[in-house]
Amino acid sequence: MERLDVENDQHYMQAYLRDDGTYWLEYREGDADAHFQTSSRNLGLMCQAFTMWLYRLPGWREPFDWHRWSDESALEHSDSEALDGEPTG
């Protein structure tokens, strides 16, 4: 999902469902220094974060353990185990 009310296309949130049932969640708010990722097996929590982000509601980041996105962290993150209903990190 992209923000259309900002000056560039580098404001977005996206998710990916992995084969192991883990959802990756990623958001970016401008340049590469504001690009973060997390994961969870809790679909309800992921949907809540998307909805809150979309409507600019406060608190959508709090349920997760966010990490700055990088190629290296994406590889490390892909190896981490997610717990049912709990974010990983």
C-alpha positions in Angstrom: 0.0 0.0 0.0 1.4 3.4 -1.0 0.7 6.8 0.4 -0.6 9.1 -2.3 -0.6 12.2 -0.2 3.3 12.5 0.0 5.9 13.9 -2.3 7.4 10.6 -3.5 6.6 6.9 -3.8 8.9 5.9 -1.0 6.1 5.9 1.6 4.5 2.5 1.8 3.7 -0.6 3.8 3.7 -4.1 2.4 3.5 -7.7 3.6 4.6 -11.1 2.4 3.4 -14.5 3.5 6.2 -17.0 3.7 5.9 -20.8 3.2 6.3 -21.4 6.9 3.2 -19.3 7.7 5.2 -16.2 8.9 4.1 -12.8 7.6 6.8 -10.3 6.9 5.7 -6.7 7.4 7.7 -3.8 6.0 7.2 -0.1 5.9 9.1 2.9 4.6 8.6 6.6 5.3 10.9 8.3 2.7 14.6 7.5 2.4 16.4 4.3 3.2 17.0 5.3 6.8 13.3 5.1 7.4 12.8 1.6 6.1 11.9 -1.1 8.7 10.7 -4.7 8.9 9.3 -7.2 11.3 7.4 -10.5 11.2 4.6 -12.3 12.9 2.3 -15.3 12.5 -0.7 -13.3 13.8 -2.8 -12.3 10.7 -5.2 -10.2 12.8 -2.3 -8.2 14.2 -0.9 -7.6 10.7 -4.3 -6.5 9.4 -4.7 -4.2 12.4 -1.3 -2.6 11.6 -2.2 -2.1 8.0 -5.5 -0.5 8.9 -4.0 1.8 11.5 -1.2 2.8 9.1 -3.7 3.6 6.4 -5.8 5.8 8.6 -2.7 7.3 10.3 -3.8 6.1 13.7 -1.2 6.1 16.5 0.1 2.9 18.0 0.4 0.6 15.0 4.2 0.1 15.5 4.0 -0.9 19.2 3.0 -4.5 18.9 6.1 -5.4 16.9 9.9 -5.5 17.3 11.0 -3.5 14.3 14.4 -3.7 12.6 16.0 -1.4 10.1 15.7 -3.0 6.7 18.9 -4.1 4.9 19.9 -7.0 2.7 21.7 -8.5 5.6 18.9 -8.0 8.1 16.4 -9.5 5.6 18.5 -12.7 5.4 18.9 -12.9 9.2 15.2 -12.2 9.7 14.3 -14.9 7.2 16.0 -17.4 9.5 14.3 -16.3 12.7 11.5 -18.5 14.2 8.1 -16.9 14.7 5.8 -17.9 17.6 2.1 -18.3 17.1 0.5 -15.0 17.7 3.8 -13.3 18.6 6.0 -11.0 16.6 9.5 -12.2 15.9 12.7 -10.2 16.1 
